[in-house]
Amino acid sequence: MKLKNVEINPGRLCNNKCIFCMSGEERDDHEPWADPERMKAEIRMHYEQGARSLGFLGGEPSTYPHILDCIRYAKDLGYQRVALCTNGTRLANRDFLEEALEAGLTRATVSVHSHIPEIEERLVGVPGILEKKLKAIDNLVVVRREGRLPDNVSLNPVLNRLNAPHMESFVRFFAARGIEDIRFNFIWPESRVSHDKTVVPQFKDIIPYVLNLILRNEKELKLRITFGAMPYCVLPVSLTHSWPLLERYFYEEGNDLPTDVSFLKPDWNGGVERFNWHRRGREDYRTKLECCPRCRWESKCMGIYRSYLDLYGAAEFKPIA
């Protein structure tokens, strides 16, 4: 049985400037972090409602001044799994990582988008950023091998036109460093890339790279590789008529823990926005087409980003017979 999971966001401040960040154009440098007592109240409320897995989101949660205290509080309450979704830069500091582990961290998901420095810097907007991320990943792999990060370390690249041609080499590069779990999320056309076709590809442009990676993984690599935000109908028949393969690589609701999200709004009045991530994705960010009810996998597909349809239209989507 999967643990009930909650993701809590203490604020949107970040030390990176990713061009596809959902909140990148809305925040400013003076936006406040959530008060630590508000954070602890939220952590406690979800625990009392049955959550036993907790993740911290951002912005960049590792830069939240009270993050170690919140991790420790969650551990003391009884959370079995405590994770950071992070760009990794603070975890390059081994002392900070040791403090996080002592506090109760059991998992880290690192947002790194390319093993090629020029591409990573173009996407993230910080010179020399890849070196720091590699140091963080190496640190995390060491402590995982020592048994001190029991829920693993994974990578969370945003799949886009710049990095798609290098997917296989990306996976091989990080597998050689000890990474066994990689989740490629198709880029959401929002923020500064909402109309940028040089960064946001059509599905047809990246599917050959996706298929090549799946083939290499099935025959050789044997890693945990999954893809998010990719409608099944853009895939070839060899995949769309094999539910075991679709479920293994593309079924978002099946691959993720049941997740509720709490976003502590950037004010001093205690406002909290709470929602279920899959429900929000289906109803607010994505949509279905008129032809979708005729698709054999309609009930399992979360749909297409509305902003993608604004950019490229709907001609490429056909129901799977």
Helices and strands as residue ranges (DSSP letters): E 5-9, H 36-48, E 53-56, G 61-63, H 67-77, E 81-86, G 90-92, H 94-103, E 107-110, H 117-124, H 129-145, E 153-155, E 158-159, G 164-166, H 167-175, E 181-186, G 191-193, H 203-216, I 217-221, E 224-228, G 232-234, H 237-240, H 243-249, H 252-255, E 259-264, E 272-276, H 277-280, I 281-285, E 286-287, G 292-294, E 304-305, H 306-312
